[in-house]
Amino acid sequence: MSERGYHTHQEILSQPEAWESVNRVMETLSALPDASTYQQVLFTGCGSTYYLAVAAAALYSELTGRLARAFPASELWLNPQITYPHGAHTLLVAVSRSGETSETIRACQQFRDQHLGEVITLVNYPQSPLASMGDINIHLPSGQETSVCQTRAFSTLYLAAAWLAVRWSGRDERLAQFYALPEVGRQLLDAYAGLAEKLGSDLSLDRFYFLGSGTRYGLACELSLKMKEMSLSHSEPFHFMEFRHGPKSMVTPSTLVIGLRSESNRTYEQAVLADMAALGGRLLVMDNQNADIAFDANIEEPLRNVLYLPLGQLFAFWRSMSKGLDPDRPNNLDSVVKLA
């Protein structure tokens, strides 16, 4: 590996070890606020961590049967009449890699000033301002990164959010399944890194669509963002069934449709993918079984969702490298956004 892209490559490949550290942090977490006593659980972040919030809110609702929503942090303080209607009693989960993002800090401060509920923070840098702003502060240093684009940070923060959702579901016996994820992640990277490099290096492709529904939609958004950030390529995310309603008009032989296919809705989602192949598009399918990238994990859905991330990120990495770009230093981006 050349110096160009070195950090991003290592951060992607080291995720299974980082997940082991997350499991150790989360298993020591004692008392949590009782989420069932709140009118809503609200997940927030900016950029990648907003998409994480979307995925985490869906996971919380699926596992607990209770209301959760996700908003960008800026919406919490710019439009509180929407995010906290009638001053709704809220449990706020604020997620940030750096812990220094201005919008997220401002949102948490305003939330506290208005006494709307309790705050939980998920942060990779323990000495950052956000890392001490919560009633409970969860520090995940194994996700720290040198690169601008989030890869390892995103998956460690998402895994911690999944731990919280399971805890709040009251089904602690499910937590044991998280300990199997690092080894499955290593096996997937060993088995499919070559495929990610081959497809990522195919410059005949000129547009990418990431499809994911349910708890996987936020992850599809994040992988699409990685493709944009790292490789400056046309990339968009959609729910599976929504892709038929207009966006399929963009499918050509130079299109790659990446399906984050689920086990529970495989029949419907595969039908969408088959339609796109019939229109001339190329496909890359990720799923637990019978897929181009098959997890083959004895972990229930959706607890294994983090497994979609490393190879999707690696695909964007190789696209960037093949275009002569530096994924460590993407165009026009900074690691932290701070308002003046």
C-alpha positions as CSV (number, residue, x, y, z in Angstrom):
1,M,0.0,0.0,0.0
2,S,1.3,3.4,-1.0
3,E,1.3,6.4,1.3
4,R,-1.8,7.6,-0.5
5,G,-4.8,6.1,1.2
6,Y,-2.8,4.2,3.8
7,H,-4.7,5.4,6.9
8,T,-8.2,4.8,5.4
9,H,-7.2,1.3,4.3
10,Q,-5.9,0.3,7.7
11,E,-8.9,1.8,9.5
12,I,-11.2,-0.2,7.4
13,L,-9.3,-3.5,7.8
14,S,-8.9,-3.0,11.6
15,Q,-12.6,-2.8,12.3
16,P,-13.0,-6.3,13.7
17,E,-10.4,-5.6,16.4
18,A,-12.1,-2.3,17.2
19,W,-15.5,-4.1,17.6
20,E,-13.9,-6.3,20.2
21,S,-13.0,-3.2,22.2
22,V,-16.5,-1.9,21.9
23,N,-17.9,-5.1,23.3
24,R,-15.6,-4.8,26.3
25,V,-16.7,-1.2,26.9
26,M,-20.4,-1.9,26.5
27,E,-20.4,-5.0,28.7
28,T,-19.2,-2.9,31.7
29,L,-22.0,-0.3,31.2
30,S,-24.3,-0.6,34.2
31,A,-27.5,1.4,34.7
32,L,-29.2,3.0,31.8
33,P,-32.1,5.5,31.8
34,D,-35.4,3.6,31.4
35,A,-36.2,4.5,27.8
36,S,-39.8,3.2,28.2
37,T,-40.7,6.1,30.5
38,Y,-40.0,8.7,27.7
39,Q,-42.4,9.9,25.0
40,Q,-39.6,9.4,22.4
41,V,-36.0,8.4,22.1
42,L,-34.3,10.8,19.7
43,F,-31.0,9.9,18.0
44,T,-28.9,12.7,16.6
45,G,-25.6,13.4,14.8
46,C,-24.2,15.2,11.8
47,G,-23.1,13.8,8.4
48,S,-22.1,10.2,8.9
49,T,-23.4,10.1,12.5
50,Y,-26.8,11.5,11.3
51,Y,-27.1,8.4,9.1
52,L,-26.0,6.4,12.1
53,A,-28.9,8.0,14.0
54,V,-31.3,7.0,11.3
55,A,-30.1,3.4,11.5
56,A,-30.1,3.3,15.3
57,A,-33.6,4.8,15.6
58,A,-35.0,2.1,13.3
59,L,-33.2,-0.6,15.2
60,Y,-34.5,0.7,18.5
61,S,-38.0,0.7,17.3
62,E,-37.8,-2.7,15.8
63,L,-36.3,-4.3,18.9
64,T,-38.4,-2.5,21.5
65,G,-41.7,-1.6,19.7
66,R,-41.4,2.0,20.9
67,L,-41.1,5.3,19.2
68,A,-37.7,6.6,18.1
69,R,-36.8,9.3,15.7
70,A,-33.6,10.6,14.1
71,F,-32.7,14.2,13.2
72,P,-29.5,16.1,12.2
73,A,-28.3,17.9,15.3
74,S,-28.8,21.3,13.6
75,E,-32.6,20.5,13.4
76,L,-32.8,20.1,17.2
77,W,-31.8,23.7,17.9
78,L,-33.1,25.3,14.7
79,N,-36.5,23.6,14.6
80,P,-37.4,22.4,18.1
81,Q,-41.1,22.7,17.4
82,I,-40.7,19.7,15.1
83,T,-38.1,17.7,17.1
84,Y,-39.7,18.2,20.5
85,P,-43.4,18.9,19.8
86,H,-45.1,20.3,22.9
87,G,-41.9,19.9,24.8
88,A,-42.1,16.1,24.5
89,H,-40.2,14.3,27.3
90,T,-37.2,12.9,25.4
91,L,-34.3,10.7,25.9
92,L,-31.5,12.1,23.6
93,V,-28.7,9.9,22.2
94,A,-26.1,12.2,20.7
95,V,-23.4,10.6,18.5
96,S,-20.1,12.2,17.3
97,R,-16.8,10.8,16.3
98,S,-14.8,13.9,17.3
99,G,-17.1,15.2,20.1
100,E,-16.3,18.7,18.8
101,T,-19.0,19.2,16.1
102,S,-20.6,22.5,16.8
103,E,-24.2,21.6,15.9
104,T,-24.2,18.6,18.2
105,I,-22.7,20.4,21.1
106,R,-25.2,23.3,20.6
107,A,-28.1,20.8,20.4
108,C,-27.2,19.1,23.6
109,Q,-26.6,22.3,25.4
110,Q,-30.0,23.7,24.4
111,F,-31.7,20.3,25.3
112,R,-30.1,20.5,28.8
113,D,-31.1,24.2,29.2
114,Q,-34.7,23.4,28.5
115,H,-34.7,20.3,30.8
116,L,-36.3,18.1,28.1
117,G,-34.9,14.8,29.5
118,E,-31.6,12.9,29.8
119,V,-28.7,12.7,27.4
120,I,-26.5,9.8,26.4
121,T,-23.4,10.6,24.4
122,L,-21.4,8.2,22.2
123,V,-18.0,9.6,21.3
124,N,-14.6,8.3,20.1
125,Y,-12.5,11.0,21.8
126,P,-12.9,11.0,25.6
127,Q,-11.3,14.5,26.1
128,S,-13.7,16.2,23.7
129,P,-16.4,18.7,24.9
130,L,-19.3,16.4,24.0
131,A,-17.8,13.5,25.9
132,S,-18.7,14.9,29.2
133,M,-22.1,16.6,28.4
134,G,-24.3,13.6,29.0
135,D,-25.9,12.0,32.0
136,I,-24.2,8.9,30.6
137,N,-21.1,9.3,28.4
138,I,-19.9,6.3,26.4
139,H,-16.3,6.6,25.2
140,L,-15.1,4.4,22.3
141,P,-11.5,5.2,21.6
142,S,-10.9,2.1,19.4
143,G,-12.8,4.0,16.7
144,Q,-10.4,7.0,16.6
145,E,-9.1,7.7,13.1
146,T,-6.5,9.7,11.2
147,S,-8.6,9.9,8.0
148,V,-11.2,12.5,7.3
149,C,-13.9,10.0,6.1
150,Q,-15.5,7.9,8.9
151,T,-15.1,4.2,8.6
152,R,-13.9,2.6,11.8
153,A,-15.4,5.3,13.8
154,F,-18.9,4.8,12.3
155,S,-19.0,1.1,12.8
156,T,-17.8,1.3,16.5
157,L,-20.4,4.0,17.3
158,Y,-23.1,2.0,15.4
159,L,-22.2,-1.2,17.3
160,A,-22.5,0.7,20.6
161,A,-25.9,2.0,19.6
162,A,-27.0,-1.5,18.8
163,W,-25.9,-2.6,22.3
164,L,-28.1,0.1,23.7
165,A,-31.1,-1.0,21.6
166,V,-30.8,-4.6,22.8
167,R,-30.4,-3.5,26.4
168,W,-33.6,-1.4,26.1
169,S,-35.4,-4.2,24.5
170,G,-35.1,-6.2,27.8
171,R,-33.6,-9.2,25.9
172,D,-30.1,-9.2,27.4
173,E,-29.6,-12.8,26.3
174,R,-29.2,-11.5,22.7
175,L,-26.0,-9.5,23.7
176,A,-23.9,-12.7,23.4
177,Q,-24.3,-12.5,19.7
178,F,-22.3,-9.3,19.4
179,Y,-19.2,-11.2,20.5
180,A,-19.3,-13.3,17.3
181,L,-19.2,-10.2,15.0
182,P,-15.4,-9.6,15.1
183,E,-14.5,-13.1,13.8
184,V,-17.2,-13.0,11.1
185,G,-15.9,-9.5,10.1
186,R,-12.4,-10.9,9.7
187,Q,-13.6,-13.8,7.6
188,L,-15.5,-11.5,5.4
189,L,-12.6,-9.2,4.8
190,D,-10.3,-12.2,4.0
191,A,-12.9,-13.7,1.6
192,Y,-14.1,-10.6,-0.2
193,A,-11.5,-7.9,-0.1
194,G,-10.4,-9.0,-3.6
195,L,-13.9,-8.6,-4.9
196,A,-14.1,-5.1,-3.4
197,E,-10.9,-4.1,-5.1
198,K,-11.9,-5.6,-8.5
199,L,-15.3,-3.8,-8.6
200,G,-14.0,-0.6,-7.0
201,S,-11.3,-0.5,-9.7
202,D,-13.7,-0.9,-12.6
203,L,-13.9,2.6,-14.0
204,S,-16.5,1.6,-16.6
205,L,-19.0,2.1,-13.8
206,D,-20.1,5.7,-13.5
207,R,-23.1,5.7,-11.0
208,F,-23.9,3.8,-7.9
209,Y,-27.1,3.2,-6.0
210,F,-27.2,1.7,-2.5
211,L,-30.5,0.0,-1.6
212,G,-31.4,-0.8,2.0
213,S,-34.8,-0.9,3.8
214,G,-35.8,-1.1,7.5
215,T,-32.9,-1.0,9.8
216,R,-30.5,-1.0,6.8
217,Y,-31.6,2.2,5.2
218,G,-29.4,4.4,7.3
219,L,-26.4,2.1,6.5
220,A,-27.2,2.4,2.8
221,C,-27.1,6.2,3.2
222,E,-23.7,6.0,4.9
223,L,-22.2,3.7,2.3
224,S,-23.4,6.0,-0.4
225,L,-21.9,8.9,1.4
226,K,-18.5,7.1,1.5
227,M,-18.6,6.6,-2.2
228,K,-19.3,10.3,-2.7
229,E,-16.7,11.5,-0.2
230,M,-13.8,9.2,-1.1
231,S,-14.3,8.8,-4.9
232,L,-16.3,11.9,-6.0
233,S,-18.7,9.6,-7.8
234,H,-22.4,9.9,-8.4
235,S,-24.0,7.8,-5.7
236,E,-27.4,7.8,-4.1
237,P,-29.3,5.7,-1.4
238,F,-32.8,4.5,-1.6
239,H,-35.3,2.1,0.1
240,F,-35.6,-1.0,-2.0
241,M,-39.2,-0.6,-3.2
242,E,-38.9,3.1,-3.7
243,F,-36.2,2.6,-6.3
244,R,-38.9,1.5,-8.8
245,H,-40.7,4.8,-8.4
246,G,-38.6,7.0,-10.7
247,P,-34.9,6.4,-9.8
248,K,-34.8,3.3,-11.9
249,S,-34.9,5.6,-15.0
250,M,-31.2,6.2,-14.2
251,V,-30.1,2.6,-14.6
252,T,-27.8,1.9,-17.5
253,P,-25.1,-0.8,-18.2
254,S,-22.6,1.5,-16.4
255,T,-24.7,1.4,-13.2
256,L,-23.9,-0.7,-10.2
257,V,-26.8,-1.3,-7.8
258,I,-25.6,-2.4,-4.3
259,G,-28.3,-4.2,-2.4
260,L,-28.1,-4.5,1.4
261,R,-30.6,-7.3,1.1
262,S,-32.4,-8.6,4.2
263,E,-33.4,-12.1,5.1
264,S,-36.8,-11.1,6.3
265,N,-37.8,-9.3,3.0
266,R,-35.5,-11.1,0.7
267,T,-38.2,-12.1,-1.9
268,Y,-39.4,-8.5,-2.4
269,E,-35.9,-7.0,-2.4
270,Q,-34.5,-9.6,-4.8
271,A,-37.4,-8.8,-7.2
272,V,-36.3,-5.2,-7.3
273,L,-32.7,-6.2,-8.0
274,A,-33.8,-8.5,-10.7
275,D,-35.8,-5.7,-12.3
276,M,-32.7,-3.5,-12.3
277,A,-30.6,-6.3,-13.9
278,A,-33.3,-6.6,-16.6
279,L,-32.8,-2.9,-17.3
280,G,-29.1,-3.6,-17.9
281,G,-27.7,-2.6,-14.5
282,R,-25.0,-4.5,-12.7
283,L,-25.6,-5.8,-9.2
284,L,-23.7,-6.4,-6.0
285,V,-25.7,-8.1,-3.3
286,M,-24.9,-8.4,0.3
287,D,-26.9,-10.8,2.5
288,N,-26.4,-13.6,5.0
289,Q,-26.9,-16.3,2.4
290,N,-27.0,-16.7,-1.4
291,A,-25.4,-13.4,-2.2
292,D,-22.2,-12.0,-3.9
293,I,-21.0,-11.2,-0.4
294,A,-22.5,-13.8,2.0
295,F,-22.0,-13.3,5.7
296,D,-22.9,-16.9,6.7
297,A,-23.2,-15.7,10.3
298,N,-25.1,-17.4,13.0
299,I,-26.3,-14.0,14.3
300,E,-29.9,-13.0,14.1
301,E,-31.1,-10.2,11.9
302,P,-30.8,-7.2,12.5
303,L,-28.0,-7.7,15.1
304,R,-25.5,-8.5,12.3
305,N,-26.2,-5.2,10.4
306,V,-22.7,-3.9,11.1
307,L,-21.3,-6.5,8.7
308,Y,-22.6,-4.6,5.7
309,L,-20.1,-1.8,6.4
310,P,-16.5,-2.9,6.0
311,L,-16.7,-4.2,2.4
312,G,-19.0,-1.4,1.3
313,Q,-16.4,1.1,2.6
314,L,-13.6,-0.9,1.0
315,F,-15.4,-0.7,-2.3
316,A,-15.4,3.1,-2.1
317,F,-11.8,3.1,-1.1
318,W,-10.6,1.2,-4.2
319,R,-12.8,3.4,-6.4
320,S,-11.0,6.4,-5.0
321,M,-7.6,4.9,-5.4
322,S,-8.3,3.9,-9.0
323,K,-9.3,7.4,-9.9
324,G,-6.0,8.7,-8.6
325,L,-7.5,10.4,-5.5
326,D,-6.5,10.2,-1.9
327,P,-9.2,8.8,0.3
328,D,-7.3,10.0,3.4
329,R,-7.8,13.6,2.2
330,P,-11.1,13.9,0.3
331,N,-11.9,17.0,-1.6
332,N,-13.3,20.0,0.3
333,L,-13.8,18.1,3.5
334,D,-12.6,18.5,7.1
335,S,-12.6,16.0,10.0
336,V,-14.6,18.4,12.2
337,V,-17.2,21.0,11.3
338,K,-17.1,24.0,13.7
339,L,-19.4,26.9,13.3
340,A,-17.9,30.4,13.5
